[in-house]
Amino acid sequence: MTVYFIGAGPGAPDLITVRGLRLIERCPVCLYAGSLVPEETVKAAPEGALVMDTAPMHLDAIIAEMVAAHARGEDVARVHSGDPSIYGATAEQMRRLDVLGIPYDVVPGVPAFAATAARLKTELTLPEIAQTVIITRTEMKASSMPEFETLEILGKSRATLAIHLSIRNLSHIRDTLTPYYGEDCPVIVAYRATWPDEVFIRTTLAGMGEAVRKAKITRTALVMVGKVFGTVEFRDSDLYNAEFTHVLRNAGKKKKKTAAAPVD
């Protein structure tokens, strides 16, 4: 048997990968993070499958279900929101499975920041505006941030920021980033992107606190900061520039016409 860690995507059931959906359809055990994975996604589980919402469960209880499935020889679809590699608490589960000798595999999913950019029809990297995207969070009730990953250090880059798990820490975000981005820097607060009740607030560093209070958003939101979210002038990328040469295209070269031989 195998435990499959599956990224279900940001919320919309049809944004799960084909591979992830097919695994859910055939696995006799489905353990899903119900606080962020819609129930509709796991309705694809086969008839008679054991389907459990792990939101109220602790780590030992979740691993116990995997151990029991292993004893029965049954594959497990372990369904997480977004992509399992980002704030998924998957590494600690994998560590337990390594010790127990239970095999597992990982299926990637669409992360929230990518879904937000898609819904906004926005590119997060624009030529000469931003070429870096930083995925981070701020220190609150969860585990502390590493010493060299504070928001002040990351903010010095002036890159596009995707700040998770921080909707209740907006004052800190504003105060820390304003010296580097400016108080008028565009901010997007994305609440449950791709869900039926999604909300996107377009605001600034200076105004985001008040905007979020008015919207009464207190959880499940992503804060994105960067110049790319404003009206900015940027040059075309070199990728499709007719004068730019790369391995698949020679710039400015045209096929030479061969002159017809003279006829006597």
HUJO-V361784 format. One record per residue. PHI is phi as a letter, one per 30 degrees, with the letter a starting at -180 (* if undefined). PSI is psi in degrees with one decimal (NA if undefined). Layout:
phi/psi
PHI/PSI
PHI/PSI
//
This chain:
phi/psi
*/164.8
b/141.9
c/123.5
c/114.3
d/113.9
c/126.2
d/116.5
d/-4.9
j/-173.8
d/-16.2
l/-51.7
d/123.9
e/-29.0
d/6.2
c/1.6
d/151.3
d/158.6
e/-42.0
d/-45.5
d/-43.6
d/-41.4
d/-33.8
d/-42.9
d/-38.9
d/-23.2
c/-13.8
d/130.1
d/-8.7
b/132.0
b/114.4
c/116.6
b/147.9
d/89.2
d/-17.0
d/-24.2
b/-10.2
c/120.6
d/142.8
e/-29.4
e/-32.3
d/-41.0
c/0.1
d/-13.5
d/-8.6
e/147.7
d/156.2
e/132.7
i/-1.0
d/150.4
d/111.9
c/119.9
b/133.7
d/118.4
c/1.6
e/-42.1
d/3.0
c/150.5
c/171.1
e/-43.8
d/-39.7
d/-38.1
d/-45.8
d/-35.7
d/-38.3
d/-36.7
d/-39.8
d/-42.6
d/-41.0
d/-38.2
d/-41.7
d/-31.6
d/-8.5
i/31.5
c/131.0
d/150.1
b/128.5
c/107.3
c/101.2
c/119.4
c/161.1
d/160.0
h/-131.5
c/134.8
d/-17.8
d/-7.3
b/111.1
h/41.1
c/-8.0
h/34.3
d/-30.2
d/-37.8
d/-31.1
d/-43.0
d/-37.9
d/-41.8
d/-42.4
d/-34.9
e/-45.0
d/-38.2
d/-9.5
i/27.1
c/123.5
d/149.9
b/163.1
b/164.6
b/134.1
c/118.1
d/163.6
b/173.1
d/119.5
d/159.6
d/-38.1
d/-35.9
d/-39.5
d/-39.1
d/-45.8
e/-39.4
d/-44.0
d/-30.1
d/-5.4
h/48.6
b/138.0
c/135.3
d/-11.9
b/111.1
c/141.1
e/127.3
i/5.0
c/-53.7
a/131.3
b/12.4
b/136.9
c/125.4
c/124.0
c/121.3
a/-174.5
b/176.6
c/162.6
d/119.4
b/-117.5
d/-22.6
d/-172.8
e/151.5
d/158.1
d/145.4
e/151.6
e/-39.0
c/18.4
b/28.0
d/157.5
d/-31.5
d/-42.8
d/-45.2
d/-34.4
d/-25.4
d/-20.7
d/-26.1
h/25.3
d/172.5
d/125.7
c/134.9
c/102.9
c/112.8
c/162.1
h/37.1
b/18.4
d/-20.8
c/13.7
b/33.0
d/-34.0
d/-41.7
d/-43.7
d/-47.8
e/-52.0
d/-35.8
d/-38.9
d/-22.8
e/-41.0
d/-24.3
c/-36.1
c/-22.3
i/146.6
d/-19.1
c/8.9
d/133.4
d/141.4
b/138.6
c/124.4
c/113.7
c/114.9
c/116.5
h/54.9
e/132.5
i/-5.2
d/161.1
e/-29.1
c/25.0
e/147.6
b/134.4
b/122.7
c/119.8
c/119.4
a/-158.9
b/171.3
e/-41.2
d/-33.5
c/-3.0
d/-34.6
e/-49.8
d/-40.2
d/-41.0
d/-38.6
d/-43.3
d/-36.5
d/-10.0
h/42.1
c/123.6
b/-4.8
a/173.4
h/47.4
b/149.3
c/133.3
c/119.8
c/130.0
b/133.8
l/156.5
d/-23.3
d/-18.6
d/-1.5
c/-175.9
d/103.6
b/150.9
c/129.3
b/150.8
d/158.5
d/146.7
d/151.5
d/-12.3
e/-41.7
c/16.1
d/127.0
d/-24.5
c/1.1
c/126.5
c/132.7
b/-179.5
d/-24.2
c/-3.7
a/131.5
c/126.7
d/135.4
i/4.7
c/129.1
c/151.5
d/131.1
d/137.8
d/135.2
c/124.9
d/141.3
d/144.2
d/141.5
d/144.2
c/126.7
d/NA
//
